[in-house]
């Protein structure tokens, strides 16, 4: 990426140069200890979003039957959850920059747990949709603050190694969640999956109370009210490299979430696989994103520029979208054609999403990391909320619509990166430095 440009966020009350080099690891306090316990707690916080999204996916058809609703209507539980995550990040990110990381995080986890209880007992679909919105908004605290804490504590190689460990934990969430959710359906109803999320929320509350200390000292916090926060966001959005990376991440997440939201109904209704088979296919495809994110951060980032990695990942995503359109709309190859294309898509996202988000975070100072993280996450989940119902337009799931969503999102991500980031101007040294944080966003 080109070096940091003009003002992108606050260094005092109103402005800051987006320069990560000013960060000092020694200047902040840490979580209790710095070993496996820290990694486990922070990984759990970042994994909360994927778990909230994926654990109940195998139960979508059962929710439709139990609450007497159309599949497209039930998918609104996913859509409004994404809207909640987007809104919650805009709330908790700036709050964590102003009041520190710990207080907003604890509030968010408590509200998340209570909202999960409402999901368990929801008597109607509208109540479930409303509870999912609150659950998503509160769960966003762990997602956005978890990324900001990592930015507080580390930079360079140390940040890379720490985030690699967190990514491994949070990356397992989308693999294990649908498998666990499918098994829960063997012994309980779909309400039991929300009971499991309630227990997870309570566990994270206790873990945060016991293990979390503040990582953003009072003297490093960003003061000011709503006006200062809006000026900070405006400065970040005017910084073209940050904006380009944010949009690349946003549309890349659109391709990913098009698959996440549509795969359950498409594979089970169109291709007639069982919930258990679906969970296994979902897990195998999710393994691609974990493997590529680890390979990306530990090997590829040290050998290739960030521009080369991003172009490779975006090319893979577009190729997967083209293949999906061909095997669903032209050749009708069934699962034999769909599954390999989805596997390539997930592997590509293991490069695109971590690189784009971590490069963007590396352009800002720690004191505005929460706000920058909020903008990144909000764009992602707003796009996810928009694409969630598209594979079931007309009331019935469609593999062709799913393929079109994936291809369109991949193309838009590529255009945003090429036009705003101009990777051909990237210096090799800058690319290696930026790639050191490539795994910052793998649990979104």
Secondary structure, DSSP 8 states (H G I E B T S, - for coil): -----SB-S-SSSS--B--GGG--GGGS--SSSSSHHHHHHHHHHHHHHHHHHHTTGGGHHHHHHHTT--HHHHTHHHHHHHHHHHHHHHHHHHHHHHH-HHHHHHHHHHHHHHHHHHHHH--SHHHHHHHHHHHHHHHHHHHHHHHHHHHHH--HHHHHHHHHHHHHHHHHHHHHHHHHHHHHHHHS-HHHHHHHHHHHHHHHHHHHHHH---SS-GGGS----HHHHHHHHHHHHHSHHHHHHHHHHHHHHHHHHHHHHHHHHIIIIIS---HHHHHHHHHHHHHHHHHHHHHHHHTGGGTS-HHHHHHHHHHHHHHHHHHHHIIIIIS--THHHHHHHHHHHHHHHHHHHHHHHHHHHHTS-GGGHHHHHHHHHHHHHHHHHHHHTGGGGGGS--HHHHHHHHHHHHHHHHHHIIIII-GGG--HHHHHHHGGGTTTTTT-
